[in-house]
Amino acid sequence: MGDLALSLLMLTALALIGAAIVQWRRNGPSLNTWLMLVAAAVMLANVAIWVIPDTHGAAPANRAAGPG
């Protein structure tokens, strides 16, 4: 279940970045464009927090999944 959530976060972040680029090209930079980019950055930071391993070499996503 955690893998699905992380995958959906990545796909949503990429979709937001793509939508921000399209909106930027059409209308120029606006508040909505910046908000989409900030939301995408927050999503990518959350994925990084869950996926990047700590000093012991275990990622928090793997520890949350339980033993085995």
PDB file of N, CA, C and O in Angstrom, chain B, residues numbered from 101:
ATOM      1  N   MET B 101       0.816  -1.196   0.000  1.00  0.00           N
ATOM      2  CA  MET B 101       0.000   0.000   0.000  1.00  0.00           C
ATOM      3  C   MET B 101       0.861   1.262   0.000  1.00  0.00           C
ATOM      4  O   MET B 101       0.515   2.253  -0.644  1.00  0.00           O
ATOM      5  N   GLY B 102       1.973   1.226   0.717  1.00  0.00           N
ATOM      6  CA  GLY B 102       2.856   2.378   0.760  1.00  0.00           C
ATOM      7  C   GLY B 102       3.479   2.680  -0.585  1.00  0.00           C
ATOM      8  O   GLY B 102       3.658   3.843  -0.947  1.00  0.00           O
ATOM      9  N   ASP B 103       3.814   1.622  -1.337  1.00  0.00           N
ATOM     10  CA  ASP B 103       4.384   1.824  -2.673  1.00  0.00           C
ATOM     11  C   ASP B 103       3.390   2.523  -3.588  1.00  0.00           C
ATOM     12  O   ASP B 103       3.770   3.374  -4.391  1.00  0.00           O
ATOM     13  N   LEU B 104       2.120   2.163  -3.466  1.00  0.00           N
ATOM     14  CA  LEU B 104       1.088   2.796  -4.284  1.00  0.00           C
ATOM     15  C   LEU B 104       0.971   4.281  -3.938  1.00  0.00           C
ATOM     16  O   LEU B 104       0.857   5.122  -4.830  1.00  0.00           O
ATOM     17  N   ALA B 105       0.999   4.596  -2.656  1.00  0.00           N
ATOM     18  CA  ALA B 105       0.878   5.991  -2.235  1.00  0.00           C
ATOM     19  C   ALA B 105       2.066   6.814  -2.733  1.00  0.00           C
ATOM     20  O   ALA B 105       1.887   7.931  -3.220  1.00  0.00           O
ATOM     21  N   LEU B 106       3.283   6.265  -2.613  1.00  0.00           N
ATOM     22  CA  LEU B 106       4.461   6.980  -3.097  1.00  0.00           C
ATOM     23  C   LEU B 106       4.418   7.157  -4.611  1.00  0.00           C
ATOM     24  O   LEU B 106       4.802   8.207  -5.128  1.00  0.00           O
ATOM     25  N   SER B 107       3.953   6.136  -5.319  1.00  0.00           N
ATOM     26  CA  SER B 107       3.835   6.242  -6.776  1.00  0.00           C
ATOM     27  C   SER B 107       2.823   7.307  -7.176  1.00  0.00           C
ATOM     28  O   SER B 107       3.067   8.087  -8.097  1.00  0.00           O
ATOM     29  N   LEU B 108       1.692   7.340  -6.485  1.00  0.00           N
ATOM     30  CA  LEU B 108       0.686   8.353  -6.795  1.00  0.00           C
ATOM     31  C   LEU B 108       1.189   9.759  -6.459  1.00  0.00           C
ATOM     32  O   LEU B 108       0.883  10.713  -7.175  1.00  0.00           O
ATOM     33  N   LEU B 109       1.950   9.891  -5.383  1.00  0.00           N
ATOM     34  CA  LEU B 109       2.543  11.188  -5.056  1.00  0.00           C
ATOM     35  C   LEU B 109       3.487  11.656  -6.155  1.00  0.00           C
ATOM     36  O   LEU B 109       3.458  12.822  -6.548  1.00  0.00           O
ATOM     37  N   MET B 110       4.317  10.755  -6.647  1.00  0.00           N
ATOM     38  CA  MET B 110       5.252  11.111  -7.724  1.00  0.00           C
ATOM     39  C   MET B 110       4.500  11.508  -8.990  1.00  0.00           C
ATOM     40  O   MET B 110       4.821  12.519  -9.616  1.00  0.00           O
ATOM     41  N   LEU B 111       3.503  10.714  -9.367  1.00  0.00           N
ATOM     42  CA  LEU B 111       2.745  11.025 -10.578  1.00  0.00           C
ATOM     43  C   LEU B 111       2.006  12.353 -10.449  1.00  0.00           C
ATOM     44  O   LEU B 111       1.951  13.128 -11.403  1.00  0.00           O
ATOM     45  N   THR B 112       1.442  12.616  -9.283  1.00  0.00           N
ATOM     46  CA  THR B 112       0.731  13.874  -9.071  1.00  0.00           C
ATOM     47  C   THR B 112       1.690  15.059  -9.109  1.00  0.00           C
ATOM     48  O   THR B 112       1.364  16.105  -9.671  1.00  0.00           O
ATOM     49  N   ALA B 113       2.861  14.901  -8.519  1.00  0.00           N
ATOM     50  CA  ALA B 113       3.855  15.978  -8.544  1.00  0.00           C
ATOM     51  C   ALA B 113       4.293  16.264  -9.978  1.00  0.00           C
ATOM     52  O   ALA B 113       4.414  17.423 -10.375  1.00  0.00           O
ATOM     53  N   LEU B 114       4.528  15.215 -10.747  1.00  0.00           N
ATOM     54  CA  LEU B 114       4.921  15.418 -12.146  1.00  0.00           C
ATOM     55  C   LEU B 114       3.799  16.070 -12.945  1.00  0.00           C
ATOM     56  O   LEU B 114       4.061  16.916 -13.800  1.00  0.00           O
ATOM     57  N   ALA B 115       2.553  15.686 -12.676  1.00  0.00           N
ATOM     58  CA  ALA B 115       1.414  16.304 -13.359  1.00  0.00           C
ATOM     59  C   ALA B 115       1.290  17.780 -12.991  1.00  0.00           C
ATOM     60  O   ALA B 115       0.993  18.608 -13.852  1.00  0.00           O
ATOM     61  N   LEU B 116       1.515  18.117 -11.722  1.00  0.00           N
ATOM     62  CA  LEU B 116       1.467  19.520 -11.310  1.00  0.00           C
ATOM     63  C   LEU B 116       2.568  20.340 -11.962  1.00  0.00           C
ATOM     64  O   LEU B 116       2.344  21.482 -12.364  1.00  0.00           O
ATOM     65  N   ILE B 117       3.751  19.761 -12.067  1.00  0.00           N
ATOM     66  CA  ILE B 117       4.845  20.475 -12.729  1.00  0.00           C
ATOM     67  C   ILE B 117       4.514  20.696 -14.197  1.00  0.00           C
ATOM     68  O   ILE B 117       4.740  21.781 -14.732  1.00  0.00           O
ATOM     69  N   GLY B 118       3.983  19.676 -14.844  1.00  0.00           N
ATOM     70  CA  GLY B 118       3.588  19.818 -16.246  1.00  0.00           C
ATOM     71  C   GLY B 118       2.501  20.861 -16.437  1.00  0.00           C
ATOM     72  O   GLY B 118       2.559  21.658 -17.373  1.00  0.00           O
ATOM     73  N   ALA B 119       1.508  20.859 -15.555  1.00  0.00           N
ATOM     74  CA  ALA B 119       0.432  21.847 -15.653  1.00  0.00           C
ATOM     75  C   ALA B 119       0.953  23.255 -15.399  1.00  0.00           C
ATOM     76  O   ALA B 119       0.500  24.206 -16.035  1.00  0.00           O
ATOM     77  N   ALA B 120       1.895  23.397 -14.480  1.00  0.00           N
ATOM     78  CA  ALA B 120       2.470  24.715 -14.205  1.00  0.00           C
ATOM     79  C   ALA B 120       3.240  25.224 -15.419  1.00  0.00           C
ATOM     80  O   ALA B 120       3.174  26.408 -15.748  1.00  0.00           O
ATOM     81  N   ILE B 121       3.964  24.334 -16.080  1.00  0.00           N
ATOM     82  CA  ILE B 121       4.708  24.739 -17.278  1.00  0.00           C
ATOM     83  C   ILE B 121       3.751  25.186 -18.382  1.00  0.00           C
ATOM     84  O   ILE B 121       3.980  26.201 -19.040  1.00  0.00           O
ATOM     85  N   VAL B 122       2.679  24.419 -18.579  1.00  0.00           N
ATOM     86  CA  VAL B 122       1.699  24.777 -19.609  1.00  0.00           C
ATOM     87  C   VAL B 122       1.056  26.121 -19.280  1.00  0.00           C
ATOM     88  O   VAL B 122       0.908  26.970 -20.159  1.00  0.00           O
ATOM     89  N   GLN B 123       0.674  26.318 -18.017  1.00  0.00           N
ATOM     90  CA  GLN B 123       0.048  27.579 -17.630  1.00  0.00           C
ATOM     91  C   GLN B 123       1.023  28.742 -17.757  1.00  0.00           C
ATOM     92  O   GLN B 123       0.635  29.840 -18.154  1.00  0.00           O
ATOM     93  N   TRP B 124       2.271  28.507 -17.425  1.00  0.00           N
ATOM     94  CA  TRP B 124       3.293  29.566 -17.531  1.00  0.00           C
ATOM     95  C   TRP B 124       3.438  30.005 -18.992  1.00  0.00           C
ATOM     96  O   TRP B 124       3.530  31.197 -19.285  1.00  0.00           O
ATOM     97  N   ARG B 125       3.456  29.024 -19.908  1.00  0.00           N
ATOM     98  CA  ARG B 125       3.611  29.354 -21.338  1.00  0.00           C
ATOM     99  C   ARG B 125       2.389  30.080 -21.884  1.00  0.00           C
ATOM    100  O   ARG B 125       2.524  30.955 -22.740  1.00  0.00           O
ATOM    101  N   ARG B 126       1.200  29.732 -21.405  1.00  0.00           N
ATOM    102  CA  ARG B 126      -0.018  30.363 -21.918  1.00  0.00           C
ATOM    103  C   ARG B 126      -0.232  31.758 -21.355  1.00  0.00           C
ATOM    104  O   ARG B 126      -0.463  32.706 -22.106  1.00  0.00           O
ATOM    105  N   ASN B 127      -0.154  31.886 -20.021  1.00  0.00           N
ATOM    106  CA  ASN B 127      -0.551  33.128 -19.367  1.00  0.00           C
ATOM    107  C   ASN B 127       0.585  33.865 -18.677  1.00  0.00           C
ATOM    108  O   ASN B 127       0.374  34.945 -18.125  1.00  0.00           O
ATOM    109  N   GLY B 128       1.770  33.307 -18.701  1.00  0.00           N
ATOM    110  CA  GLY B 128       2.859  33.907 -17.942  1.00  0.00           C
ATOM    111  C   GLY B 128       2.769  33.464 -16.481  1.00  0.00           C
ATOM    112  O   GLY B 128       1.830  32.768 -16.094  1.00  0.00           O
ATOM    113  N   PRO B 129       3.727  33.861 -15.693  1.00  0.00           N
ATOM    114  CA  PRO B 129       3.718  33.442 -14.289  1.00  0.00           C
ATOM    115  C   PRO B 129       2.570  34.112 -13.525  1.00  0.00           C
ATOM    116  O   PRO B 129       2.375  35.325 -13.602  1.00  0.00           O
ATOM    117  N   SER B 130       1.830  33.300 -12.798  1.00  0.00           N
ATOM    118  CA  SER B 130       0.743  33.815 -11.965  1.00  0.00           C
ATOM    119  C   SER B 130       0.802  33.109 -10.613  1.00  0.00           C
ATOM    120  O   SER B 130       1.633  32.227 -10.397  1.00  0.00           O
ATOM    121  N   LEU B 131      -0.076  33.501  -9.723  1.00  0.00           N
ATOM    122  CA  LEU B 131      -0.094  32.899  -8.389  1.00  0.00           C
ATOM    123  C   LEU B 131      -0.393  31.406  -8.466  1.00  0.00           C
ATOM    124  O   LEU B 131       0.220  30.620  -7.744  1.00  0.00           O
ATOM    125  N   ASN B 132      -1.315  31.005  -9.321  1.00  0.00           N
ATOM    126  CA  ASN B 132      -1.654  29.587  -9.457  1.00  0.00           C
ATOM    127  C   ASN B 132      -0.464  28.770  -9.939  1.00  0.00           C
ATOM    128  O   ASN B 132      -0.260  27.640  -9.495  1.00  0.00           O
ATOM    129  N   THR B 133       0.314  29.336 -10.840  1.00  0.00           N
ATOM    130  CA  THR B 133       1.497  28.637 -11.334  1.00  0.00           C
ATOM    131  C   THR B 133       2.469  28.376 -10.198  1.00  0.00           C
ATOM    132  O   THR B 133       2.979  27.265 -10.047  1.00  0.00           O
ATOM    133  N   TRP B 134       2.725  29.413  -9.394  1.00  0.00           N
ATOM    134  CA  TRP B 134       3.658  29.256  -8.275  1.00  0.00           C
ATOM    135  C   TRP B 134       3.124  28.296  -7.227  1.00  0.00           C
ATOM    136  O   TRP B 134       3.889  27.528  -6.643  1.00  0.00           O
ATOM    137  N   LEU B 135       1.819  28.330  -6.981  1.00  0.00           N
ATOM    138  CA  LEU B 135       1.236  27.414  -5.999  1.00  0.00           C
ATOM    139  C   LEU B 135       1.346  25.960  -6.458  1.00  0.00           C
ATOM    140  O   LEU B 135       1.590  25.068  -5.646  1.00  0.00           O
ATOM    141  N   MET B 136       1.165  25.724  -7.751  1.00  0.00           N
ATOM    142  CA  MET B 136       1.333  24.360  -8.269  1.00  0.00           C
ATOM    143  C   MET B 136       2.769  23.885  -8.098  1.00  0.00           C
ATOM    144  O   MET B 136       3.007  22.735  -7.730  1.00  0.00           O
ATOM    145  N   LEU B 137       3.719  24.764  -8.363  1.00  0.00           N
ATOM    146  CA  LEU B 137       5.123  24.384  -8.200  1.00  0.00           C
ATOM    147  C   LEU B 137       5.483  24.141  -6.738  1.00  0.00           C
ATOM    148  O   LEU B 137       6.254  23.229  -6.435  1.00  0.00           O
ATOM    149  N   VAL B 138       4.934  24.946  -5.829  1.00  0.00           N
ATOM    150  CA  VAL B 138       5.189  24.737  -4.401  1.00  0.00           C
ATOM    151  C   VAL B 138       4.569  23.422  -3.936  1.00  0.00           C
ATOM    152  O   VAL B 138       5.196  22.677  -3.184  1.00  0.00           O
ATOM    153  N   ALA B 139       3.349  23.131  -4.372  1.00  0.00           N
ATOM    154  CA  ALA B 139       2.703  21.869  -4.001  1.00  0.00           C
ATOM    155  C   ALA B 139       3.499  20.678  -4.525  1.00  0.00           C
ATOM    156  O   ALA B 139       3.652  19.678  -3.825  1.00  0.00           O
ATOM    157  N   ALA B 140       4.001  20.780  -5.740  1.00  0.00           N
ATOM    158  CA  ALA B 140       4.810  19.700  -6.304  1.00  0.00           C
ATOM    159  C   ALA B 140       6.102  19.531  -5.514  1.00  0.00           C
ATOM    160  O   ALA B 140       6.537  18.405  -5.273  1.00  0.00           O
ATOM    161  N   ALA B 141       6.719  20.636  -5.110  1.00  0.00           N
ATOM    162  CA  ALA B 141       7.957  20.554  -4.320  1.00  0.00           C
ATOM    163  C   ALA B 141       7.706  19.890  -2.972  1.00  0.00           C
ATOM    164  O   ALA B 141       8.526  19.098  -2.509  1.00  0.00           O
ATOM    165  N   VAL B 142       6.588  20.203  -2.345  1.00  0.00           N
ATOM    166  CA  VAL B 142       6.249  19.576  -1.065  1.00  0.00           C
ATOM    167  C   VAL B 142       6.041  18.077  -1.251  1.00  0.00           C
ATOM    168  O   VAL B 142       6.500  17.279  -0.433  1.00  0.00           O
ATOM    169  N   MET B 143       5.353  17.693  -2.317  1.00  0.00           N
ATOM    170  CA  MET B 143       5.138  16.265  -2.583  1.00  0.00           C
ATOM    171  C   MET B 143       6.461  15.540  -2.825  1.00  0.00           C
ATOM    172  O   MET B 143       6.680  14.448  -2.300  1.00  0.00           O
ATOM    173  N   LEU B 144       7.334  16.144  -3.614  1.00  0.00           N
ATOM    174  CA  LEU B 144       8.630  15.516  -3.885  1.00  0.00           C
ATOM    175  C   LEU B 144       9.479  15.423  -2.624  1.00  0.00           C
ATOM    176  O   LEU B 144      10.216  14.455  -2.441  1.00  0.00           O
ATOM    177  N   ALA B 145       9.379  16.426  -1.754  1.00  0.00           N
ATOM    178  CA  ALA B 145      10.117  16.374  -0.486  1.00  0.00           C
ATOM    179  C   ALA B 145       9.593  15.251   0.395  1.00  0.00           C
ATOM    180  O   ALA B 145      10.375  14.569   1.057  1.00  0.00           O
ATOM    181  N   ASN B 146       8.289  15.053   0.412  1.00  0.00           N
ATOM    182  CA  ASN B 146       7.715  13.959   1.193  1.00  0.00           C
ATOM    183  C   ASN B 146       8.169  12.603   0.673  1.00  0.00           C
ATOM    184  O   ASN B 146       8.487  11.710   1.458  1.00  0.00           O
ATOM    185  N   VAL B 147       8.200  12.447  -0.630  1.00  0.00           N
ATOM    186  CA  VAL B 147       8.679  11.186  -1.201  1.00  0.00           C
ATOM    187  C   VAL B 147      10.145  10.968  -0.834  1.00  0.00           C
ATOM    188  O   VAL B 147      10.548   9.856  -0.493  1.00  0.00           O
ATOM    189  N   ALA B 148      10.939  12.036  -0.907  1.00  0.00           N
ATOM    190  CA  ALA B 148      12.357  11.917  -0.562  1.00  0.00           C
ATOM    191  C   ALA B 148      12.537  11.522   0.898  1.00  0.00           C
ATOM    192  O   ALA B 148      13.401  10.706   1.219  1.00  0.00           O
ATOM    193  N   ILE B 149      11.733  12.092   1.779  1.00  0.00           N
ATOM    194  CA  ILE B 149      11.829  11.755   3.200  1.00  0.00           C
ATOM    195  C   ILE B 149      11.548  10.274   3.416  1.00  0.00           C
ATOM    196  O   ILE B 149      12.213   9.632   4.229  1.00  0.00           O
ATOM    197  N   TRP B 150      10.584   9.732   2.706  1.00  0.00           N
ATOM    198  CA  TRP B 150      10.200   8.337   2.901  1.00  0.00           C
ATOM    199  C   TRP B 150      11.125   7.356   2.199  1.00  0.00           C
ATOM    200  O   TRP B 150      11.208   6.200   2.612  1.00  0.00           O
ATOM    201  N   VAL B 151      11.820   7.776   1.155  1.00  0.00           N
ATOM    202  CA  VAL B 151      12.582   6.835   0.327  1.00  0.00           C
ATOM    203  C   VAL B 151      14.080   6.852   0.624  1.00  0.00           C
ATOM    204  O   VAL B 151      14.728   5.808   0.551  1.00  0.00           O
ATOM    205  N   ILE B 152      14.639   8.005   0.956  1.00  0.00           N
ATOM    206  CA  ILE B 152      16.086   8.098   1.170  1.00  0.00           C
ATOM    207  C   ILE B 152      16.456   7.390   2.464  1.00  0.00           C
ATOM    208  O   ILE B 152      15.864   7.672   3.506  1.00  0.00           O
ATOM    209  N   PRO B 153      17.420   6.480   2.423  1.00  0.00           N
ATOM    210  CA  PRO B 153      17.785   5.731   3.628  1.00  0.00           C
ATOM    211  C   PRO B 153      18.502   6.598   4.659  1.00  0.00           C
ATOM    212  O   PRO B 153      19.125   7.607   4.330  1.00  0.00           O
ATOM    213  N   ASP B 154      18.392   6.167   5.925  1.00  0.00           N
ATOM    214  CA  ASP B 154      19.064   6.882   7.003  1.00  0.00           C
ATOM    215  C   ASP B 154      20.497   6.372   7.151  1.00  0.00           C
ATOM    216  O   ASP B 154      21.003   5.675   6.271  1.00  0.00           O
ATOM    217  N   THR B 155      21.141   6.713   8.245  1.00  0.00           N
ATOM    218  CA  THR B 155      22.539   6.326   8.443  1.00  0.00           C
ATOM    219  C   THR B 155      22.711   4.819   8.611  1.00  0.00           C
ATOM    220  O   THR B 155      23.803   4.290   8.402  1.00  0.00           O
ATOM    221  N   HIS B 156      21.644   4.133   8.986  1.00  0.00           N
ATOM    222  CA  HIS B 156      21.704   2.680   9.149  1.00  0.00           C
ATOM    223  C   HIS B 156      21.369   1.938   7.849  1.00  0.00           C
ATOM    224  O   HIS B 156      21.436   0.709   7.806  1.00  0.00           O
ATOM    225  N   GLY B 157      21.018   2.660   6.811  1.00  0.00           N
ATOM    226  CA  GLY B 157      20.734   2.062   5.508  1.00  0.00           C
ATOM    227  C   GLY B 157      19.307   1.592   5.311  1.00  0.00           C
ATOM    228  O   GLY B 157      19.014   0.901   4.335  1.00  0.00           O
ATOM    229  N   ALA B 158      18.417   1.954   6.220  1.00  0.00           N
ATOM    230  CA  ALA B 158      17.010   1.548   6.096  1.00  0.00           C
ATOM    231  C   ALA B 158      16.156   2.770   5.798  1.00  0.00           C
ATOM    232  O   ALA B 158      16.223   3.774   6.507  1.00  0.00           O
ATOM    233  N   ALA B 159      15.366   2.679   4.761  1.00  0.00           N
ATOM    234  CA  ALA B 159      14.445   3.775   4.408  1.00  0.00           C
ATOM    235  C   ALA B 159      13.227   3.726   5.326  1.00  0.00           C
ATOM    236  O   ALA B 159      12.787   2.639   5.701  1.00  0.00           O
ATOM    237  N   PRO B 160      12.682   4.872   5.690  1.00  0.00           N
ATOM    238  CA  PRO B 160      11.498   4.874   6.557  1.00  0.00           C
ATOM    239  C   PRO B 160      10.321   4.103   5.957  1.00  0.00           C
ATOM    240  O   PRO B 160       9.527   3.522   6.697  1.00  0.00           O
ATOM    241  N   ALA B 161      10.199   4.090   4.640  1.00  0.00           N
ATOM    242  CA  ALA B 161       9.113   3.342   4.010  1.00  0.00           C
ATOM    243  C   ALA B 161       9.275   1.846   4.260  1.00  0.00           C
ATOM    244  O   ALA B 161       8.285   1.138   4.445  1.00  0.00           O
ATOM    245  N   ASN B 162      10.510   1.363   4.266  1.00  0.00           N
ATOM    246  CA  ASN B 162      10.736  -0.049   4.524  1.00  0.00           C
ATOM    247  C   ASN B 162      10.498  -0.383   5.989  1.00  0.00           C
ATOM    248  O   ASN B 162       9.979  -1.456   6.300  1.00  0.00           O
ATOM    249  N   ARG B 163      10.869   0.517   6.894  1.00  0.00           N
ATOM    250  CA  ARG B 163      10.631   0.276   8.314  1.00  0.00           C
ATOM    251  C   ARG B 163       9.144   0.299   8.630  1.00  0.00           C
ATOM    252  O   ARG B 163       8.685  -0.462   9.481  1.00  0.00           O
ATOM    253  N   ALA B 164       8.385   1.154   7.964  1.00  0.00           N
ATOM    254  CA  ALA B 164       6.951   1.237   8.214  1.00  0.00           C
ATOM    255  C   ALA B 164       6.227  -0.001   7.714  1.00  0.00           C
ATOM    256  O   ALA B 164       5.166  -0.353   8.229  1.00  0.00           O
ATOM    257  N   ALA B 165       6.794  -0.663   6.716  1.00  0.00           N
ATOM    258  CA  ALA B 165       6.160  -1.871   6.167  1.00  0.00           C
ATOM    259  C   ALA B 165       6.220  -3.028   7.147  1.00  0.00           C
ATOM    260  O   ALA B 165       5.445  -3.978   7.034  1.00  0.00           O
ATOM    261  N   GLY B 166       7.128  -2.958   8.102  1.00  0.00           N
ATOM    262  CA  GLY B 166       7.224  -4.017   9.096  1.00  0.00           C
ATOM    263  C   GLY B 166       8.344  -4.972   8.773  1.00  0.00           C
ATOM    264  O   GLY B 166       9.044  -4.811   7.774  1.00  0.00           O
ATOM    265  N   PRO B 167       8.515  -5.983   9.633  1.00  0.00           N
ATOM    266  CA  PRO B 167       9.596  -6.942   9.413  1.00  0.00           C
ATOM    267  C   PRO B 167       9.343  -7.802   8.183  1.00  0.00           C
ATOM    268  O   PRO B 167       8.208  -8.122   7.828  1.00  0.00           O
ATOM    269  N   GLY B 168      10.451  -8.157   7.557  1.00  0.00           N
ATOM    270  CA  GLY B 168      10.350  -9.067   6.415  1.00  0.00           C
ATOM    271  C   GLY B 168      10.381  -8.329   5.184  1.00  0.00           C
ATOM    272  O   GLY B 168      10.307  -8.921   4.107  1.00  0.00           O
TER     273      GLY B 168
END
